[in-house]
Amino acid sequence: MGFRHRARVLAGAALAAVLLTACSGSDAPRPAPAREDPLSGARFHVDPAGHAVQQVERWRAEGRTQEAAALQPLAARPTAVWFAGQHPDPAAAAAALVRAAAAEGSVPVLVLYNLPGRDCGQFSAGGAASPEAYRAWVGGIAAGIGDARAVVVLEPDAVPHLLEGCEQAPVDAPTRVQLLNAAVDTLARGARTSTYLDAGNSSWVGDRAELARQLEAAGVGRAAGFALNVANFETTATSTAYGRALSDRLGGAHFVVDTSRNGNGPGDTWCNPPGRALGDPPTTETGDARVDAHLWVKQPGDSDGECGRGQPPAGAWWPEQALALAAATPRISPRPAG
């Protein structure tokens, strides 16, 4: 699903009126405790129902072999599977996904994106109808995962939107924080579920001390860590530096980085910028002890939104964009990364 990511620097003084008093983080960096990487050695799952995989099959059936061959290297890469309220039975969908991954010895990546008032009413507006519906929805997915090994990226944009004072119906900011905490705890029932709470991207929130406080209030201390650059284009190096500075304020918390479309760095807009390229393949070999993985959280080829230019709506598959991303990345290998 696409969603809005705006490049802005947020000043702490201007935000003081909207930050929650429940936040407990400190302005000063805290020492990093020793901890294990929960994703060490993981080989991520390639979903056979992924948009690029299905497109390659359609083009081959239609005799469009050149386009199919051009898109095949992208289709071979593991990408996250988004749960955004579209499944009539989310528990069954999650169970089927983890079962298929376990059968081949791989680890699925799920994105939970259904918080009430999602995306603060913007391109990806929607979400569960009520707090009760959201809790039940998360509980169903957690039950579907069970004790299988899985990675969950929890609610893209939700915490950065709190810093902007988002009060989108049907819930207020304190209730949003409560729901994020409840989701973290519910997912933690899975013995091998690694949950990363989304923290936006390096060009969005400039005040890392305030962001750290909000992440702590939302339960990041009970999660595996946080996620950066979801559906955005900031380079891996920039995201890692930003993440380490944020991690310093969270006692050395680990994090993951979405590298799906950051091969050429950011463009002149957050919404379907032209001239972008695929980034580093998904892997746990990141070269940084605090970066648990590079992931393709956003499925390359899924639109960010109509962007005022009549493009596909947020989250819609756009094969022409997928081809452009693949064409701009000449060194991509058809071998899936582990």
C-alpha positions, 0 to 999 in steps of 0.5 A: 500500500502506498502512503505519504512521506513528506520531507520536513524537519520538525522542531521540538518546541513547536511540537510540545503542545501535541506530544503525549505526556506519557512519553518517557524517553530522555534527550540524552543518548543511553548506553547500548545493552548487549543483545542478539540479532533475532534475524541472524541467518534468515533467508526471506520469503518470496511470495508467489502471489507477489505482484511482480511474480504474477505479472511475469507469469501473465506476460509469459502467457501473453507471449510478452517474453521481453517484458517478462525477462526484464521484470524477472530479476525483480520478481525473484526478490523477497518482498513484504506482504501487506496486511491492510484490512483487505483479507476477509480472514486475516488469521487464515491468510497469515497462517497460509503465508507462514506455513508456505515460508516454513516449508521452504525454510524461509522467513516471511515479512508482514506489514500491518497497516490498518490502524484506525484513521490510517495515514491521517486521512491522506492517500492511504486513508482507511484502517479498522473501523474502531479500536476494538476492531483493530485489536481483534484484527491484530489478534487474528494475524498474531494467531495465524503466525503462531510460533512460526518465524516471521518479521512484522513491520508495524504501522508505517507512518503511525508514530511520525504522524503522532508528532504532527498532532494527527487526530484523525477520526475515529481515534485520538492520539492517546488511543493510537498509542494504546493501540500500538502498545497493544499490537506490540504485546499481542505480536510478542506472544509469538515466540519467533515473531520479530516486530519492528515499529515504524519510525518514518524516514531520515528526511521526515522527523528532524528531532530525534529526541522527540521521535525516540520518546514517542517510539518508547511511548508506543512500545518499541522497548518491547519490540525487536526494534524499529523500521526506517525508510518504508516506501521511501527513497533515502539512501541506505547510508543516510538511513543507517546514520539516522537510525544509529543516532535514533538508536543511541537514544533508545538504548542501542535498539536495533532496526531494519531499513527498507531498501526496495527503491532507494538505489538512486536516492530520493527524487524531487517528490515523495510520490512516485518520483521518476528516475528511481532504482531498486536498492540493495537486495534483502539481506541480514548481512548489513555490515552494521551490528545494529541493522538487523536487515535490509528489506524490501518492505514496499513492493517495487511497482506499487504506486505511492498515490495519484500524486495529482498526475492521474497515476494509479491510486496508493498501493495499486500495482503499476507494471510500467513503474516496476519495469522502469525501476528494474531497467534503472538497476542494471546489476540486479541479479536474478538470484534471491538474496538470503 
